[in-house]
């Protein structure tokens, strides 16, 4: 009788441990998926910022050229 009770208790502990492990694995999988999504978003933002910076530098160069043209008008 004692062996059966101990077996049932141990089996219950094992089931609880498995349930806890499964729950932890689901949380881990969720965090990994979220990290991958965040990485993709960061890469996209980084690309957008690079493009915006290139456009800003181009606009800045155009403004400098315009400033030079305005400071040194040439008669045509």
C-alpha positions in Angstrom: 0.0 0.0 0.0 2.8 2.4 0.9 4.6 1.8 -2.4 1.4 2.6 -4.3 1.0 5.9 -2.4 4.6 6.8 -3.0 4.3 6.0 -6.7 1.2 8.1 -7.0 2.9 11.0 -5.3 6.0 10.7 -7.4 3.9 10.4 -10.6 2.0 13.6 -9.6 5.3 15.4 -9.0 6.5 14.3 -12.4 3.4 15.5 -14.1 3.6 18.8 -12.3 7.2 19.1 -13.2 6.4 18.3 -16.9 3.5 20.9 -16.9 5.9 23.5 -15.4 8.6 22.6 -18.0 6.0 22.9 -20.9 4.9 26.3 -19.6 8.4 27.5 -19.4 9.2 26.3 -22.9 6.1 28.1 -24.3 7.2 31.3 -22.6 10.8 30.8 -24.0 9.4 30.2 -27.5 7.3 33.3 -27.2 10.3 35.4 -26.1 12.4 34.0 -28.9 9.8 34.9 -31.5 9.4 38.4 -30.0 13.2 38.9 -30.2 13.3 37.8 -33.8 10.4 40.2 -34.6 12.1 43.0 -32.7 15.4 42.4 -34.5 13.6 42.6 -37.9 11.9 45.8 -36.9 15.3 47.3 -35.7 16.9 46.3 -39.0 14.1 48.0 -40.9 14.3 51.2 -38.8 18.1 51.2 -39.3 17.7 51.0 -43.0 15.1 53.8 -43.0 17.4 56.0 -40.9 20.3 55.4 -43.3 18.1 56.4 -46.3 16.8 59.4 -44.5 20.4 60.4 -43.6 21.5 60.1 -47.2 18.6 62.3 -48.3 19.3 64.8 -45.6 23.0 65.0 -46.7 21.9 65.4 -50.3 19.5 68.2 -49.3 22.2 69.9 -47.2 24.6 69.8 -50.2 21.9 71.4 -52.4 21.3 74.1 -49.9 25.0 74.8 -49.7 25.2 75.0 -53.5 22.2 77.4 -53.5 23.8 79.5 -50.8 27.0 79.8 -52.9 25.0 80.7 -55.9 23.1 83.4 -54.0 26.3 84.8 -52.5 28.1 84.9 -55.9 25.5 85.8 -58.6 26.8 85.6 -62.1 25.4 87.7 -64.9 24.1 85.6 -67.8 
